[in-house]
Amino acid sequence: MDITTILFDLDGTLIDTNELIIASFQHTLSQHADREYSREEILNFIGPPLKDSFELVNPNEVDAMFTTYREHNLANHDDYVVIYPTVADTLKELKEKGLQLGIVTTKINATAWKGLKLTGIDSYFDVLIGLDDVQHAKPHPEPIVKALAKLGASASQTIMVGDNYHDVEAGKNAGTKTAGVAWAVKGRASLEAYKPDFMLEEMKDLLQIVGA
């Protein structure tokens, strides 16, 4: 397979931010929601843009919730965030093989770069498309289309890798190949239902897929 470009989701795919996200939601909901939310309910908020989730909880306090969440998330970021196994070595090898690498995330850009720098993988990426760059977040194809345009890459020679159905759907909508990750916090079955082209047991499986 002639793959030249790989686009990655960030949270839950390259770096483990799940417990940070859950803790930030718990903190925010305790202040702004009218009831308690279970861990299972909060898991459903992982993936979409924050404001979409906050709209479902309390549409009158979306901006206040965003501020509360961001303050907690940034204050605790470095205590929680770690890189998943084999990610750094895989990215290094992919770059050495000449592949273009990009990030397509529903995070705002500054927070995304913070996680990349903390885990020491920021230098591997040629482009980052975050929430600041688009009108429509994943699963809309716009973020992937923008990343491909910046890279001068072809969708048919690209794989979109992610831990959420939004990533698989966005890739399909943009015409790329897609890969789910078996370590997704919602479980591999949640991704398999959307029929990605590949399922990665660990990140280094990408090397075999692209023939590196």
Beta strands, then each sheet from edge to edge (+ up, - down):
strand 1: 5-8
strand 2: 15-16
strand 3: 82-83
strand 4: 100-104
strand 5: 127-129
strand 6: 158-162
strand 7: 177-181
strand 8: 198-200
sheet 1: 5+ 4+ 1+ 6+ 7+ 8+
sheet 2: 2+ 3-
end
